[in-house]
């Protein structure tokens, strides 16, 4: 397929995270119910952020990814600091 033949109007969007030396990606296999709960919390974060008087608009292209990252990082941080069972350490 030549570049001239590419159908830009019907192409699927691909989200590529911007990574630096301080960031990486992680992939998990989880039950769909868990993923749904994370997404629901992320939507609540987005809604709260958008309703906050001092907030600026989040980038429409990746606000769900940012919010899900925020939810997961906070949940893991809480678990690792506050609830990590001593017998596993």
Buried (B, 14 or more C-beta within 10 A) or exposed (E): EEEEEEEEEEEEEEEEEEEEEEEEEEEEEEEEEEEEEBBEBBBEBBEEBEEEEEEEEBEEEBBBEBBBBBBBEEEEEEEEEEEEEEEEE
